[in-house]
Amino acid sequence: MLMRGGTSKGAYFLADELPRDPTERDDTLLRIMGSPDVRQIDGIGGAHPLTSKVAIVSANESGVDYLFLQVVVDEARVSTQQNCGNILAGVGPFALERELVPARDGHTTVPIRMMNTGGVATATVQIEDGAVVYDGRTRIDGVPGTAAPVIIDFDDTAGSSCGALLPTGNATDLVEGIPVTLIDNGMPVIVVAASELGITGGESPEALETSTELRSALERLRRAAGPVMRLGDVSETTVPKITIVSEPVSGGAVRTRTFIPHRCHTSIGVLGAASVAAAVALPGAVTDGIARTAEVSRMAIEHPTGALEVEVEVNEAQVVRTAVVRTARKLFDGRVFARSSL
């Protein structure tokens, strides 16, 4: 099934529809999505990291298991090293479509175990006459129109990949001589002020991507931060992400530009936003003096195409609660034909 989840799009599979062996599975997914090819012309990928994603879902004793895979567009590589909170938004509806969880009219909660990191989330999905409701009035920036809300509550997101909310124990560290906040509230993120990079933070993703000097500096920063964040050598991985922050301009808490890690996101990932929101809520982070928020528990994280609202509560570097509202839509349900091996 092809679905939009949040501001991403991906292919959703039942686990028994794909090979069990990870090497065979990844080879199959590369051939389905059309990688490696910058256009993914011979597959169903959309030629961008945000549209070259896969969810593998199976039933467990209390809900479903969800494994996220990032299929690299221009390389023959599939990564399982991160979660994706946007694709997560479609997991509950997909599980109900495939009858992995019984539907109850009104709304159904779907417990989701995120296999990439071991974290747990609960998705609340609207149901009418036993069917998932996709139409509604909820608008999320980065997606045209409106849809039914999917409410996602996260459990134990802090330290999902790095072992702690602040893997160094510090709200601010110096990496490559630049003050940064290294944080993991569901997604390992390097938070850095735009002023430290000689930019305003309001540049378009296209403008930022065309700056080879900036991209080289960000990659040096990312590779240096990887071992410090307990992630080891990150030269061939998709984490950590880098989020550049500056003062908000549209009434939100902070303005962001996020590299994922080599392309600049046209919005921001759900779990990336959760990590940035946690940084905003932490005294001593690089967001101090930049972010503006009157109500710390709910904040709008501004991004190039709007803002993403996150509820986060932090108490002495401990995350008490993280939740977001997303939408999802079923785009296509059918059979995909994988190309022959290259």
C-alpha positions in Angstrom: 0.0 0.0 0.0 1.3 3.5 -0.9 0.4 6.0 1.8 1.2 9.6 2.7 2.2 9.8 6.3 2.5 13.4 7.6 4.8 15.2 5.2 6.4 12.0 3.8 5.2 9.3 1.4 6.2 5.6 1.4 5.4 2.0 0.7 3.8 0.0 3.5 4.2 -3.7 3.6 3.1 -6.6 5.8 6.2 -8.3 7.1 5.4 -11.6 5.5 5.2 -9.9 2.1 8.9 -9.4 2.0 12.0 -11.7 2.4 12.9 -12.4 6.0 16.6 -12.2 5.3 17.7 -8.5 5.6 20.0 -8.6 2.6 17.4 -10.1 0.4 14.8 -7.7 1.8 16.9 -4.7 1.1 17.7 -5.8 -2.4 14.0 -6.3 -3.1 13.2 -2.8 -1.8 15.9 -1.2 -3.8 14.4 -2.8 -6.9 10.9 -1.8 -5.9 11.8 1.8 -5.2 14.1 2.2 -8.2 17.4 2.9 -6.5 20.2 3.7 -7.2 19.0 6.3 -9.6 18.5 10.0 -8.9 15.1 9.9 -10.7 14.1 6.4 -9.4 12.5 6.2 -12.8 12.3 2.4 -12.8 10.5 2.2 -9.4 7.9 3.8 -7.2 10.2 6.1 -5.3 9.7 9.8 -5.7 13.4 10.8 -6.3 13.7 12.4 -2.9 14.5 11.1 0.6 11.0 12.2 1.8 9.3 10.0 -0.8 11.7 7.0 -0.8 10.6 5.4 2.5 9.3 2.0 3.6 7.3 0.8 6.5 7.2 -2.9 7.4 4.3 -3.8 9.8 3.3 -6.9 11.7 1.0 -7.8 14.5 2.3 -8.4 18.0 0.6 -9.3 21.3 -0.7 -5.8 22.1 -0.7 -4.0 18.7 1.8 -3.8 15.9 5.5 -3.8 15.2 6.8 -1.1 12.8 10.2 -1.2 11.1 11.2 1.9 9.2 13.6 1.7 6.2 15.1 4.7 4.4 15.8 3.7 0.9 18.7 5.9 -0.4 17.8 7.5 -3.7 21.2 7.5 -5.5 22.9 4.7 -3.7 22.2 1.0 -3.4 21.7 1.4 0.3 18.9 0.8 2.8 19.1 2.2 6.3 17.3 1.0 9.5 19.3 3.4 11.8 16.4 5.8 12.5 12.7 6.1 13.1 10.4 8.2 11.0 7.6 9.9 12.8 5.9 11.0 9.6 5.7 7.5 8.1 4.6 6.4 11.6 1.4 8.5 11.1 0.3 6.0 8.5 1.1 2.8 10.5 -2.1 2.9 12.6 -4.4 3.4 9.5 -2.4 0.7 7.6 -2.7 -1.8 10.5 -6.5 -1.2 10.6 -6.8 -1.5 6.8 -5.0 -4.9 7.0 -7.1 -5.9 10.1 -4.0 -6.4 12.3 -5.9 -4.5 15.0 -9.8 -4.6 15.5 -11.5 -1.3 14.5 -13.9 0.3 16.9 -16.3 3.0 15.8 -15.4 6.5 16.9 -11.7 6.0 17.3 -9.3 3.2 17.7 -5.9 3.3 19.5 -3.1 1.3 18.0 0.0 0.6 20.1 3.0 0.7 17.9 6.4 -0.8 18.8 9.1 1.0 16.8 11.6 -1.7 16.0 14.4 0.6 14.9 14.9 1.9 18.4 12.6 -0.1 20.7 10.4 2.9 21.5 6.6 2.7 21.8 4.0 5.1 20.4 0.2 5.0 20.4 -1.7 6.3 17.4 -5.4 7.3 17.7 -7.2 6.8 14.5 -10.8 7.9 13.6 -13.2 5.1 12.5 -16.6 5.2 11.0 -18.7 2.1 10.2 -15.7 0.0 10.7 -13.5 1.9 8.2 -10.6 4.3 8.6 -11.6 7.9 8.2 -9.2 9.9 6.0 -11.3 13.0 5.3 -11.3 15.7 8.0 -10.5 19.3 8.9 -7.0 19.0 10.3 -4.4 20.9 8.4 -0.7 20.3 8.7 1.8 22.5 7.0 3.6 21.0 4.1 0.5 19.1 2.9 -2.2 20.6 0.8 -5.8 20.5 2.0 -7.1 18.9 5.2 -7.6 15.4 6.5 -8.6 13.5 9.6 -6.2 13.8 12.5 -3.9 11.0 13.7 -2.8 11.7 17.3 0.5 10.2 18.2 1.7 9.9 21.8 5.3 8.8 22.3 6.6 6.8 25.3 10.3 6.8 26.3 11.5 8.7 23.2 14.5 10.2 25.0 17.7 8.5 24.1 16.1 6.2 21.6 19.4 5.9 19.6 22.0 7.6 21.8 21.1 6.1 25.1 20.2 9.5 26.7 18.4 12.7 25.9 21.7 14.5 26.1 24.3 11.9 25.1 27.2 14.0 26.5 25.3 15.1 29.6 25.6 18.7 28.5 23.0 21.1 27.2 25.7 22.7 25.0 28.9 21.3 23.6 31.7 22.6 21.4 32.1 20.5 18.2 34.5 21.7 15.5 34.7 24.9 17.5 30.9 25.5 17.1 28.4 25.6 20.1 25.8 22.9 19.5 23.2 21.0 21.4 23.4 17.2 20.8 20.0 15.8 21.6 17.9 12.7 21.0 14.2 12.8 21.8 13.3 10.2 19.3 15.8 11.4 16.6 19.5 12.2 17.1 19.8 15.8 16.2 22.6 18.4 16.2 21.0 21.8 16.9 23.1 24.7 15.8 22.4 28.4 15.6 22.3 29.9 12.1 24.5 32.8 13.1 27.3 30.3 13.9 27.2 29.2 10.2 27.2 32.7 8.8 23.6 32.5 7.5 20.2 34.0 8.6 18.3 30.7 8.9 15.6 32.0 6.6 17.2 30.8 3.4 15.2 28.4 1.2 16.2 24.7 1.2 17.3 25.1 -2.4 19.6 28.0 -1.6 21.1 26.1 1.3 21.6 23.0 -0.7 23.5 24.9 -3.5 26.1 26.2 -1.0 28.9 23.6 -1.2 30.8 25.5 1.5 27.9 25.2 4.0 27.2 21.6 3.1 30.9 20.7 3.6 30.9 22.4 7.0 27.8 20.7 8.1 29.1 17.3 7.1 32.4 17.9 9.0 30.3 18.9 12.0 28.1 15.8 11.6 31.0 13.4 11.4 32.7 14.9 14.4 29.5 14.8 16.5 28.7 11.1 15.6 31.2 9.5 18.1 30.4 12.1 20.7 26.7 11.1 20.4 27.5 7.4 20.8 26.7 6.8 17.2 30.2 5.9 16.0 31.3 6.6 12.5 28.3 8.3 10.8 29.9 8.9 7.4 27.6 6.3 5.8 24.5 6.7 7.9 21.5 9.0 7.8 21.8 10.1 11.5 22.4 12.4 13.2 20.4 15.1 11.4 21.4 18.7 11.7 18.8 21.4 12.5 19.8 25.0 12.1 17.8 27.3 14.3 17.1 31.1 14.3 14.5 33.5 15.7 10.9 32.7 14.7 9.1 34.9 12.3 5.6 33.5 12.2 4.6 33.3 15.9 6.3 29.9 16.6 8.9 28.9 19.1 11.8 28.7 16.8 12.6 28.7 13.0 14.4 25.7 11.6 16.2 24.4 8.5 17.0 20.7 8.8 19.6 18.6 6.8 18.5 14.9 6.6 21.5 14.7 6.4 22.6 15.9 2.9 19.4 17.3 1.5 17.6 20.2 3.2 14.1 19.2 4.4 11.3 21.1 2.9 9.5 20.9 6.3 10.8 19.0 9.3 10.5 15.4 10.5 8.2 14.6 13.4 10.8 13.1 15.7 13.3 15.7 14.6 10.9 18.4 15.7 10.4 16.5 19.0 14.1 16.7 19.6 14.3 20.4 18.7 11.3 21.1 21.0 13.1 19.3 23.8 16.1 21.5 23.2 13.9 24.6 23.4 12.6 23.4 26.8 16.0 22.8 28.2 17.9 25.6 30.0 21.4 26.2 28.6 20.7 24.8 25.1 21.9 26.8 22.0 18.2 27.8 21.6 18.5 30.1 24.6 18.2 33.6 23.4 16.8 32.5 20.1 13.6 30.6 20.8 10.4 32.3 22.0 7.7 30.4 23.7 5.1 31.4 26.3 3.9 27.9 26.9 6.7 25.4 27.0 4.6 22.3 26.8 3.1 23.1 23.4 5.1 24.9 20.7 5.2 25.4 17.0 8.4 24.5 15.3 8.7 26.7 12.2 10.0 25.1 9.0 10.3 26.2 5.3 6.6 25.4 4.5 4.9 26.3 7.8 5.2 24.9 11.3 4.8 21.6 13.2 3.1 21.7 16.6 4.7 19.5 19.3 3.7 19.0 22.9 6.8 18.3 25.1 7.3 18.4 28.8 10.8 18.3 30.2 11.7 18.1 33.8 15.4 18.3 34.8 16.6 16.8 31.4 14.0 14.1 31.6 11.2 14.0 29.0 7.8 13.6 30.7 5.7 13.6 27.5 5.9 14.0 23.8 2.9 14.1 21.4 2.1 15.4 17.9 -0.9 15.6 15.6 -0.4 14.3 12.1 -2.6 13.2 9.2 -2.3 10.3 6.7 -4.0 9.2 3.5 -4.2 5.9 1.6 -3.0 6.7 -1.9 -2.9 3.3 -3.6 -3.5 -0.4 -2.7 -2.3 -3.0 -5.1 0.7 -5.1 -6.3 4.1 -3.7 -7.1 6.4 -5.3 -9.6 10.1 -5.2 -8.7 12.6 -4.6 -11.5 15.2 -7.2 -12.4 18.5 -7.0 -10.6 21.0 -4.6 -12.1 
